[in-house]
């Protein structure tokens, strides 16, 4: 099997395991993070109604280099600001099968500093 296919398969298995335990509600929506090779994205999702409450990404924020830790920190601050404006304070963090380090950790820490609790 190709290395990239195997890597994607492993991530999807980890993601399925996480999603069995994580569900976003109106009181505590899910903060889902996606990391591509060039950008990073975050969404606050209410799974009960199936709606995205707030979204932010390094593309929408017009960050010049969206694939580094500083860009992830900016997206984390931006998602925290938008979520607080929408009345969301407590969230469940969904790392989508990505390891909790680097850009994912930077986004989470910046969101916490911005006032989100998880």
N, C-alpha and C positions, 0 to 999 in steps of 0.2 A: 504494500500500500504506500502511496506517496506520503511524504512527510506532512504536507499541508492538509491533506484529507484526514490523516490520522489526528493531527492537531485539532482540526475542526470537530471531528467526531468526539474526541475526549472532552472538548469544551461543551459540546451539546449535551453530553451525558452529565457533566457537572451542573449545567444549567437546569436540566430536568430535575435533578435531585434538589436543587435549591428551590425551584418553583413549586415543588410538592409542599414545602414548608412555608413559603412566603406568599401572602396574599394581601393586596392593598385594599383597605376599606375607606369609608368616608372619614372616619376619625384618624386613621393611620394609613395613608396611602403609601404606595410602593415607589421608592426612588430607584428607577432602573437606569443603569449606565451601560453604554456601548462604546467600545474603543475600536477604531479602525486604525489603519497604518498612518493615515494623515490627519484624522480629527478625533474628537471625543464628544459624546452626546449624553445628555441626561434628561429624563422625563419623570414627572411625578404623576402616577397613574392610580386611579380608583378602579380596581378590578371588579367590584360589585356592579357598577354601572357600565364599565368598559370604556371609560373616558380618560383622556389625558388632561390633567388639570393645568400643568405647567411644563414647558419644554425649554431647553437651552442647549447650545452646542457651540463648538469653536468656529463653525462656519457662520452661524447667525450672529455671533458676537464679533465677527470680523477680526479675529485674532490672526496675525500674520503667520505664525508658525503654530498650527493646531495640534502638533504631534509631540509636544514636550510637556514636562511637569508644570511649568508656569502657565501654560494654556489650560491645563486641567484645573489648576487652582482658580483661574479666572472664571471658568465655567461653573465650578463649585460655588463661588461667591454669587454668581449671576443666578443660579438655580435657587439658592437660598433666599435671595432678595425677592425673586418672583413668587416663590412659595409663600413667604411671609405676607406678601401683598395679597395673595389669594386666600389667606387665612389658615395656611397649613404650617404647623410647627413640628409635629411629630410624624416621622416617616419610618418605613421599613426599608433598609438598604438592600438592593438587589444588584449584585456585582455581575450578574449574567454569565457566570462560569469563569470569569477572568480571575486570576490570582490577585489577592489583596496586597498589592505593592505597586510602587511606581506611580503611574498616572491615575490609577483607580484610587489608591490611598490618598494621593494629593487632592483629588476631587472630593473625597469623603471628608477629609480634614478641613478643607475650605468651606464645605457646606456646614459642618459643625460650628466653625468659627462664625459663619454667617447667621447662626441662630437655629438651625435645624437640629432636632434631637433624634438620635437613633443609636 
